[in-house]
Amino acid sequence: QVQLVESGGGLVQAGGSLRLSCAASGRTFSTYVMAWFRQGPGKEREFVASIGWSGDSMEYSDSVKGRFIISSDNVKNTVYLQMNSLKPEDTAVYYCAVPRSPVLSRSRIPGHFGSWGQGTQVTVSS
């Protein structure tokens, strides 16, 4: 089992930036992909970005492509989400997650992910 802890959320004005971190511990050698999801008020949890644990193969949702950058530091067992040009619609609780199995590595469905952090709140004011 992998334990995940997110940090870095906060309140920012529209157009600003934040960097989220997700620290992994436990069976990190089995962590082939790390993903970020978010859940806004009254909305379903949605995929944001994912990265291969070796730092390759980044994917982004259309809503954040060109504004967010996902990266990883294998020495620190940490994945980051650099969020730029933030918009009020980016307001959400952001979670990092690990898929249930390698065959689900590129899934964007929350139910295919078995390990989740507790989430970190991001609020973007207009």
C-alpha positions in Angstrom: 0.0 0.0 0.0 1.1 3.5 -0.8 0.4 6.4 1.5 0.0 9.8 0.0 0.0 13.3 1.6 -0.8 16.4 -0.4 0.2 20.0 0.6 0.5 23.4 -0.9 -3.0 24.5 -1.3 -4.4 27.9 -0.4 -6.2 31.0 -1.5 -4.9 32.8 -4.5 -6.3 35.5 -6.9 -7.2 34.7 -10.4 -4.1 34.8 -12.6 -1.9 33.6 -9.8 0.1 30.5 -9.2 0.4 27.7 -6.7 2.5 24.5 -6.5 1.0 21.4 -4.9 3.1 18.6 -3.6 2.2 14.9 -3.1 4.6 12.9 -0.9 4.5 9.1 -1.3 5.6 6.6 1.3 5.2 2.8 1.7 5.4 0.6 -1.3 6.5 3.4 -3.6 8.4 0.9 -5.8 5.0 -0.3 -7.1 3.9 3.3 -8.0 4.1 3.3 -11.8 1.9 6.3 -12.3 0.9 9.2 -10.1 -2.2 11.3 -10.9 -3.9 14.4 -9.7 -7.6 14.7 -9.5 -9.8 17.5 -8.2 -13.3 17.9 -6.9 -15.0 21.3 -7.0 -18.1 22.3 -5.0 -21.1 20.3 -6.1 -19.1 18.6 -8.8 -17.8 15.1 -9.5 -14.1 14.2 -9.0 -12.3 14.8 -12.2 -8.9 13.9 -13.7 -6.3 16.7 -13.9 -2.9 15.3 -14.8 -0.8 12.2 -14.5 2.9 11.3 -14.9 4.9 8.1 -15.1 6.9 7.5 -11.9 10.1 7.8 -14.0 9.1 11.3 -14.9 7.9 10.6 -18.4 4.6 10.4 -20.1 2.7 13.4 -18.8 -1.0 13.7 -19.6 -3.3 16.6 -18.9 -7.0 17.3 -19.0 -8.0 19.8 -21.7 -9.1 22.2 -19.0 -5.6 22.6 -17.6 -3.4 21.9 -20.5 -1.0 24.8 -21.1 -1.5 26.1 -17.6 -0.5 23.3 -15.2 2.7 21.3 -15.2 3.1 17.9 -13.5 6.6 16.7 -12.4 8.2 14.2 -10.1 11.2 13.9 -7.9 12.0 10.2 -7.4 14.6 10.9 -4.8 12.0 12.6 -2.6 9.2 10.3 -3.7 7.2 13.4 -4.5 5.0 14.5 -7.3 4.3 18.2 -8.0 1.6 20.1 -9.7 2.6 23.6 -10.8 -0.6 25.6 -11.4 -0.3 28.8 -13.4 -2.8 31.3 -14.7 -5.4 30.1 -12.1 -9.0 30.7 -12.7 -12.0 30.7 -10.3 -13.2 27.5 -11.9 -10.0 25.8 -10.7 -11.3 26.1 -7.1 -11.5 22.5 -5.8 -10.0 20.0 -3.4 -7.0 18.5 -5.2 -6.1 14.9 -4.6 -3.2 12.7 -5.7 -3.8 9.1 -6.4 -2.2 5.8 -7.6 -4.0 3.4 -9.9 -5.2 0.0 -8.6 -3.0 -1.9 -11.2 -0.6 -1.2 -14.0 -3.2 -1.9 -16.7 -5.1 1.1 -15.3 -2.1 3.4 -15.4 -3.6 5.8 -18.0 -7.1 5.7 -16.8 -8.8 9.0 -16.0 -11.6 7.3 -14.0 -11.4 7.9 -10.2 -12.8 4.5 -9.4 -9.7 2.9 -11.1 -7.4 4.5 -8.4 -7.0 2.7 -5.1 -4.7 5.0 -3.0 -5.7 8.6 -2.3 -4.3 11.4 -0.2 -6.5 13.5 2.1 -6.7 16.3 -0.4 -5.6 20.0 -0.3 -8.0 22.9 -0.8 -7.3 25.4 -3.6 -9.5 28.5 -3.8 -9.1 31.0 -6.6 -10.8 34.4 -6.1 -12.0 36.5 -8.9 
